[in-house]
Amino acid sequence: MSSDSTFVCADNEIHCVLRKISRVTKLKLTFDVFYNPQVVHELSETLEEIPDFYFRYLGMSKYILAKLSTAEKRKVVVKYNLSDATKIDLACFSTTRPCSGGQDGDLNATELLCFGVGALRPVYDKTDHSWRCAGIRWGKLGSKHLRTIRVGEAKTHVDPLTDEFGFEPWESTNLIYGDSYGELEQLWQRRSEAALLESLVAAFARINAANAPMFYGPPKSITRKHLALGLWSQPPRNRQELIVRVQTILQNTKIDGKASAILVERPKRPERPKQQEDSESWRDDSGHDGWLRG
């Protein structure tokens, strides 16, 4: 992507809610098991009533929802990091976030702030076999403002019929999910809080494009190509640079309230020619039939 590239933020029904949750659920500094700085979401009492349709995305019935108070719903959202679009929206399930720490509550906009890139995802539909059997397809988010660049192929596709790995193409996009955009809005609102911004800069310091942490998804060769397409080659070095990046992304992002799932099917493999059965294969070594004749 060039320096004048424009991002597009998905703001449909579910991403609008994810954006709001990420914006009002405060970010705080913590440390991982190796005492590396980490910025995560914390439970916020300012989180307003969450609409029931959000929980229906999680498979909760209306009978369960009727028994949950607003405080209990809020705890469910935060405990399981349900502001993460890749855990909520089926159309985002196959998206990989290469710079995430792989822990619940991690900042969803990490690679966006560090390198200025959108979503990294497979080109073709990756619906699990069990979902296909239920008649449900994941697809992927599409938008009239979407731009994609193929970044290579990786052996990450599993054939549901044979369980064999195969190659599939991956694409780098200018698409931002609602959860990441909400975090940027929160950072802009809190741009005067030096301690928070310095914490983010310290947390980003361990990330680099050549050795970005990967917990699942494509190999690093694909990840490097994806990150190299971004606006920046390295994470922000100070809080002033961080805020400039937040402002740049916010000012160059189009909000698409009509973003919807599209289905791009994998080309069907040519059928293998059927092997002709050997008419003599049922005879034994003696040359006689396998059955005794009366």
C-alpha atoms as one frame of an Amber mdcrd trajectory, in Angstrom:
protein
   0.000   0.000   0.000   1.259   3.468  -0.745   1.467   6.329   1.706  -1.759
   7.830   0.336  -3.732   4.608   0.694  -7.183   4.742   2.227  -8.407   2.103
   4.648 -11.994   0.963   4.920 -13.586   0.116   8.276 -16.393  -2.447   8.434
 -19.235  -0.842  10.393 -22.159  -3.176   9.783 -24.434  -4.344  12.581 -21.975
  -6.536  14.512 -18.833  -4.480  13.797 -20.591  -1.329  14.969 -21.090  -3.012
  18.359 -17.503  -4.324  18.424 -16.274  -0.821  17.626 -18.254   0.613  20.532
 -17.035  -2.050  22.985 -13.401  -1.459  22.008 -13.831   2.289  22.276 -15.299
   2.346  25.806 -13.543  -0.669  27.377 -10.425   1.019  28.746  -6.930  -0.089
  27.828  -4.436  -0.650  30.631  -0.817  -1.744  31.046  -0.030  -5.240  32.299
   2.828  -7.743  31.953   3.019 -11.230  30.494   4.693 -14.253  32.158   8.085
 -13.056  30.937   7.429  -9.578  32.362   7.134  -8.021  28.932   4.849  -4.948
  28.847   1.406  -5.623  27.430  -1.609  -3.372  26.885  -4.976  -5.088  27.272
  -8.646  -4.230  27.793 -10.064  -3.931  31.287 -13.652  -4.132  32.476 -15.252
  -0.720  32.250 -18.328   0.304  34.215 -19.110   2.814  31.466 -19.937  -0.005
  29.038 -23.577   0.526  28.149 -26.272  -2.032  27.512 -25.065  -4.583  24.938
 -27.761  -5.549  22.417 -28.996  -9.136  22.540 -28.226  -9.793  18.886 -24.516
  -9.548  19.786 -24.861 -12.536  22.110 -26.858 -14.450  19.529 -23.686 -14.395
  17.448 -22.216 -16.457  20.292 -24.976 -19.033  20.094 -26.831 -17.912  23.235
 -30.575 -18.482  23.185 -33.106 -15.868  24.258 -33.855 -17.966  27.356 -30.229
 -17.720  28.540 -30.095 -14.014  27.729 -33.230 -13.365  29.774 -31.429 -14.675
  32.870 -28.296 -12.533  32.441 -28.040  -9.091  33.969 -26.197  -6.251  32.243
 -23.228  -6.744  34.601 -23.080 -10.481  33.793 -23.205  -9.799  30.059 -20.373
  -7.299  30.479 -18.264  -9.906  32.287 -18.835 -12.425  29.493 -17.616  -9.912
  26.909 -14.425  -9.056  28.784 -13.590 -12.513  30.191 -13.536 -14.145  26.768
 -12.230 -11.126  24.849 -15.408 -11.028  22.834 -14.526  -7.646  21.391 -12.258
  -9.579  18.985 -13.910  -9.740  15.551 -12.033 -12.937  14.659 -13.918 -14.703
  17.466 -17.355 -13.198  16.833 -18.005 -12.639  13.132 -17.952 -15.781  10.972
 -16.704 -13.686   8.047 -13.564 -12.847  10.081 -12.790 -16.323  11.459 -10.025
 -17.055   8.945  -8.273 -13.681   9.410  -4.782 -13.872  10.927  -3.378 -11.186
  13.216   0.364 -11.880  13.095   1.460  -9.351  15.723  -1.063 -10.270  18.403
   0.362 -11.835  21.524  -2.134 -14.656  21.220  -3.683 -13.859  24.610  -7.222
 -12.841  25.465  -7.525  -9.076  25.856  -4.589  -8.209  23.593  -4.711  -5.067
  21.490  -6.470  -5.923  18.228  -4.934  -2.993  16.325  -1.312  -4.002  16.916
  -0.170  -4.549  13.321  -2.300  -1.617  12.186  -0.415   0.742  14.512   2.996
  -0.878  14.060   3.035  -1.253  10.275  -0.135   0.326   8.875  -1.689  -2.764
   7.295  -5.211  -4.130   7.160  -6.466  -7.698   7.479  -4.394 -10.687   6.319
  -6.571 -13.597   5.229  -6.924 -16.521   2.786  -8.372 -15.727  -0.628 -10.847
 -18.608  -0.616 -13.509 -19.668   1.844 -12.125 -21.729   4.749 -15.330 -22.921
   6.381 -14.677 -25.956   8.588 -16.168 -29.250   7.447 -18.485 -29.390  10.468
 -19.933 -25.961   9.609 -20.377 -26.997   5.987 -22.315 -30.065   7.087 -24.636
 -27.724   9.018 -25.192 -25.668   5.867 -23.254 -22.630   7.174 -20.488 -20.892
   5.233 -18.094 -18.332   6.728 -17.135 -16.352   3.654 -15.157 -13.144   4.205
 -15.981  -9.454   4.577 -16.320  -7.471   1.408 -16.734  -3.762   0.693 -16.949
  -1.529  -2.355 -13.859   0.272  -1.009 -11.896  -2.958  -0.466  -8.468  -3.369
  -2.070  -6.466  -6.571  -1.958  -2.964  -7.673  -2.887  -1.955 -11.317  -3.079
   1.124 -11.998  -0.959   1.862 -15.575  -1.991   0.783 -19.125  -1.317   1.264
 -21.223   1.789   0.582 -24.840   2.649  -2.222 -24.020   5.068  -5.300 -25.510
   3.420  -6.633 -28.780   4.791  -8.807 -30.818   2.457 -11.864 -31.756   4.566
 -12.262 -35.044   2.696  -8.678 -36.318   2.836  -7.206 -34.280   5.748  -4.244
 -33.546   3.465  -2.490 -30.162   3.457  -2.517 -28.159   0.257  -1.371 -24.742
  -0.955  -3.704 -21.754  -0.864  -3.251 -18.060  -1.749  -3.276 -15.336   0.933
  -4.187 -11.695   0.483  -3.248  -8.458   2.212  -6.136  -5.973   2.414  -6.874
  -2.385   3.428  -9.788  -3.635   5.575 -10.044  -2.673   9.255 -12.470  -4.465
  11.560 -14.658  -2.569  14.002 -12.741  -3.810  17.056  -9.448  -2.311  15.833
 -11.013   0.974  14.771 -12.669   1.365  18.188  -9.268   1.030  19.848  -7.876
   3.808  17.640 -10.779   6.045  18.599 -10.108   5.389  22.280  -6.402   6.178
  21.880  -7.259   9.443  20.135  -9.625  10.386  22.969  -6.870   9.580  25.509
  -3.990  11.122  23.542  -3.091  13.370  26.505  -2.392  10.349  28.771   1.368
  10.037  28.417   1.638   6.946  30.634  -0.728   4.914  28.441   0.997   5.937
  25.220   4.467   5.230  26.615   3.236   1.791  27.701   2.070   1.048  24.176
   5.374   2.147  22.694   7.221  -0.126  25.138   4.925  -3.053  24.276   5.455
  -2.503  20.550   9.244  -2.355  20.905   9.561  -6.167  20.841   7.788  -6.434
  17.469   9.571  -6.278  14.137   8.552  -7.237  10.622  11.333  -9.796  10.167
  10.376 -11.781  13.248   6.757 -10.950  14.008   5.240 -13.303  16.604   3.137
 -15.991  14.930   0.847 -18.297  16.859  -1.229 -19.649  13.967  -1.830 -18.983
  10.311   0.577 -18.697   7.382   4.392 -18.979   7.604   6.573 -15.936   8.212
   7.328 -15.562   4.501   3.684 -14.579   3.947   3.602 -12.410   7.074   6.721
 -10.470   6.058   5.287  -9.689   2.620   2.056  -8.533   4.234   3.759  -6.234
   6.742   6.117  -4.882   4.064   3.092  -3.475   2.204   2.212  -1.212   5.130
   2.654   2.513   5.629   5.516   2.055   8.106   8.470  -0.312   8.307   8.746
  -0.395  12.104   6.677   0.270  15.245   6.405   3.826  16.633   9.485   4.920
  18.610   7.771   7.427  20.898   4.303   8.568  21.922   4.285  11.541  19.558
   4.889   9.231  16.609   2.189   6.881  17.885  -0.426   9.644  18.005   0.512
  10.803  14.501  -0.138   7.262  13.276  -3.508   7.080  15.032  -4.515  10.403
  13.464  -3.271   9.351  10.010  -5.315   6.150  10.037  -8.466   7.815  11.378
  -8.281  10.576   8.765  -7.701   8.141   5.908 -10.345   5.537   6.674 -13.756
   5.253   5.056 -16.555   3.868   7.226 -18.670   1.281   5.425 -21.924   0.452
   7.183 -22.877  -1.911   4.353 -19.869  -4.222   4.542 -21.114  -7.786   4.170
 -19.844 -11.317   3.791 -18.913 -12.563   0.344 -18.216 -16.151  -0.629 -15.203
 -16.908  -2.829 -15.147 -20.619  -3.512 -11.958 -22.587  -4.004 -11.675 -23.887
  -7.570 -12.716 -27.496  -7.709  -9.967 -29.993  -8.266 -10.298 -32.164 -11.367
 -11.720 -35.527 -10.466  -9.246 -38.357 -10.375  -9.859 -40.969 -13.078 -11.398
 -44.071 -11.617  -9.135 -47.069 -11.588 -10.468 -50.023 -13.511 -10.736 -53.106
 -11.404  -8.719 -56.085 -12.518 -11.175 -58.821 -13.393  -8.621 -61.413 -12.357
  -7.812 -59.869  -8.991 -10.287 -62.095  -7.162  -8.580 -65.316  -8.256  -6.085
 -67.012  -5.961  -2.578 -68.114  -6.869  -3.764 -71.558  -7.954  -5.762 -70.106
 -10.816  -9.040 -71.470  -9.434 -12.055 -69.494  -8.281 -12.134 -68.293  -4.749
 -15.366 -70.148  -4.314 -15.940 -73.898  -4.390 -18.284 -74.952  -7.076 -20.902
 -77.541  -6.256
